[in-house]
Each structure stands twice: as structure tokens, then as C-alpha cells.
Amino acid sequence: MDQDIVNAMGLLALTKQRLQTMKKSGFGSLMENVSSFCDKHDIMIPNMDARCFPGKWKHRALDVTYSHHLRVDIFYTVIDLHFQELNRRFNAFDSNQLRDLSYQLDSFILYARGVDKRLFGLKGISDLAKVLVKSDLHQAWPLVYLLIKLTLILPVATASVE
């Protein structure tokens, strides 16, 4: 169980790193994939160097190209929204809480391995969360429980990135 938490935090860091890489260098490959798809399905692609007429302001051109609009106003914005969501969901621990979490996690692991038989033989992190709530142990180790909840949310966040 403790390895699942460590893996989840590593996946969070990896997800943020991949988002940053996408923001720096992923637009070109995305446009290649889109162009290939459009060519395959006979979909017209606008001239990326032409002036853009976005949304409801079609009567006047902005002083930006389609390429700029797609990259900056859409691509970067979506990636930034993913970063904000990850930071909102997973920025739950300040340095004091991290110290407290370390202590709670060490104590919890000792407790789970040798004291409470309800925690033996669990299949995964979701089973652990259920047992903690059902037995009110989530109140004894609130930071451990918060970390477990964040771990359960992580696969949803990473799936939306890929």
C-alpha cells in the first residue's frame, strides 16, 4: 500500500513533466496529426499564416494568424488548465504537513502491518480507503487518508492528459 502512494506521487510528477514538454514542443506534432487526419478525411485546413477570425468576431480580423491563435489561445490554454487542475487537486501539503505526513505514514505502516487485522489482505488502495472510513481510522490518520484520496484521483487526472 505504501508503494502505491509513492508510485502515485511519482506519476503526478511525471504527468506535470509531460505537460511541460508538450507545451514546449508538442504543438508541431499535434498539428502534423491533425493535418494527416484532415487530409485523410478530405477536411479543408485553413492557411495557418492567414489572419484569424475567431468566434463571434468574424467581421474583423485579429492581428494574429491561425497558427498563433491555435497554439497560444487554445493549445497553451488547455495545457495551463490541466496544470491548474493538477495543482488544485494535489497541492494539498505544505512543508509542515509533509513532515507530519511522514510521521503519520511511518506510524500507520507499522499499525497496518501488525496491529489491525482489518487492514490485512486488502487488494489495493481503494480497499484501504473503504476500510479506513468504515472503521473511522481516517480520523486517526487524516493526512494519510488525504494522501490516499489524492492517489485515487490521480488516474483520472493522468488519463485526461494522455
C-alpha positions in Angstrom: 0.0 0.0 0.0 2.8 2.4 0.8 4.4 1.7 -2.5 1.1 2.6 -4.3 1.3 6.1 -2.7 4.9 6.5 -3.7 4.1 5.4 -7.2 1.2 7.8 -7.4 3.3 10.8 -6.4 5.9 9.8 -8.9 3.2 9.6 -11.6 2.0 13.1 -10.6 5.5 14.5 -11.1 5.8 12.6 -14.4 2.4 13.9 -15.6 3.5 17.5 -14.9 6.8 17.0 -16.7 5.0 15.6 -19.7 2.6 18.5 -19.8 5.6 20.9 -19.7 7.2 19.0 -22.5 4.0 19.1 -24.5 3.8 22.9 -24.0 7.4 23.4 -25.2 7.4 21.1 -28.2 4.2 19.3 -28.7 2.3 21.7 -30.9 4.1 20.8 -34.1 3.4 17.1 -33.7 -0.2 17.8 -32.8 -0.6 19.9 -36.0 1.0 17.1 -38.1 -1.5 14.6 -36.7 -4.4 17.0 -37.3 -3.2 17.7 -40.8 -2.9 14.0 -41.5 -6.4 13.4 -40.2 -7.8 16.2 -42.2 -6.1 15.1 -45.4 -7.4 11.5 -44.9 -11.0 12.7 -44.4 -10.9 15.5 -47.0 -11.3 18.2 -44.5 -10.2 21.7 -45.5 -7.3 23.1 -43.5 -7.1 26.9 -43.3 -3.8 28.6 -44.3 -2.1 28.8 -40.9 -0.3 32.0 -41.9 -3.6 33.8 -42.7 -5.2 36.2 -40.3 -7.6 34.7 -37.8 -11.3 35.4 -37.4 -12.1 33.7 -34.1 -15.6 33.1 -32.7 -18.2 35.8 -32.7 -15.8 38.5 -34.0 -15.8 37.2 -37.6 -16.4 40.6 -39.0 -12.9 41.8 -38.0 -9.6 40.0 -38.2 -7.3 40.0 -35.3 -3.7 40.8 -35.8 -2.8 37.1 -35.3 -2.6 34.1 -37.6 -4.5 30.9 -37.3 -1.3 29.2 -36.2 -0.8 31.7 -33.4 -4.4 31.5 -32.3 -4.4 27.7 -32.2 -1.1 27.5 -30.4 -1.4 30.3 -27.9 -5.1 30.8 -27.3 -6.1 27.1 -27.5 -3.2 24.7 -27.1 -1.4 26.6 -24.3 -4.6 27.4 -22.6 -5.7 23.8 -22.4 -2.3 22.7 -21.0 -2.4 25.5 -18.5 -5.9 24.4 -17.4 -4.5 20.9 -16.8 -1.7 22.3 -14.7 -4.1 24.3 -12.7 -6.3 21.3 -12.1 -3.4 19.1 -11.0 -2.1 21.8 -8.7 -5.5 22.4 -7.3 -6.1 18.7 -6.6 -2.6 17.8 -5.5 -1.2 20.9 -3.8 -2.6 19.8 -0.5 0.6 19.6 1.5 2.8 22.4 2.8 6.2 21.7 4.4 4.8 21.3 7.9 2.1 18.9 6.7 4.7 16.9 4.7 6.7 16.5 7.9 3.5 15.5 9.8 2.6 13.2 6.9 5.9 11.4 7.1 5.4 10.8 10.8 1.8 9.6 10.3 2.7 7.4 7.4 5.5 5.7 9.3 3.2 5.1 12.3 0.3 4.0 10.0 2.5 1.4 8.2 3.6 -0.1 11.5 0.0 -0.2 12.6 -1.3 -1.6 9.3 1.4 -4.3 9.2 1.0 -5.6 12.7 -1.9 -4.3 14.8 -5.2 -4.1 12.9 -6.3 -7.3 11.1 -9.0 -5.4 9.1 -6.1 -4.0 7.1 -4.6 -7.4 6.2 -5.2 -8.9 2.7 -6.5 -5.7 1.0 -6.4 -5.8 -2.7 -5.5 -2.1 -3.3 -5.6 1.5 -2.3 -9.4 1.8 -2.8 -10.0 -1.1 -0.4 -7.8 0.6 2.1 -9.8 3.8 1.8 -13.0 2.0 2.3 -11.7 0.2 5.4 -10.3 3.4 6.9 -13.7 5.2 6.5 -15.8 2.2 7.7 -13.6 1.8 10.8 -13.2 5.6 11.4 -9.4 5.2 11.2 -9.4 8.0 8.6 -9.8 10.3 11.6 -6.7 8.9 13.4 -4.5 9.4 10.3 -6.1 12.3 8.4 -3.0 13.2 6.4 -2.5 9.5 5.3 -6.2 9.4 4.4 -5.9 12.6 2.4 -2.9 11.2 0.5 -4.9 8.0 -0.2 -7.8 10.1 -1.6 -5.4 12.1 -3.8 -3.9 8.8 -5.0 -7.3 7.6 -6.0 -7.9 10.8 -8.0 -4.6 10.6 -9.9 -5.5 8.0 -12.6 -8.4 10.3 -13.7 -6.1 13.3 -13.9 -3.4 11.4 -15.9 -5.9 9.9 -18.2 -7.1 13.3 -19.3 -3.5 14.3 -20.2 -2.8 11.3 -22.4 
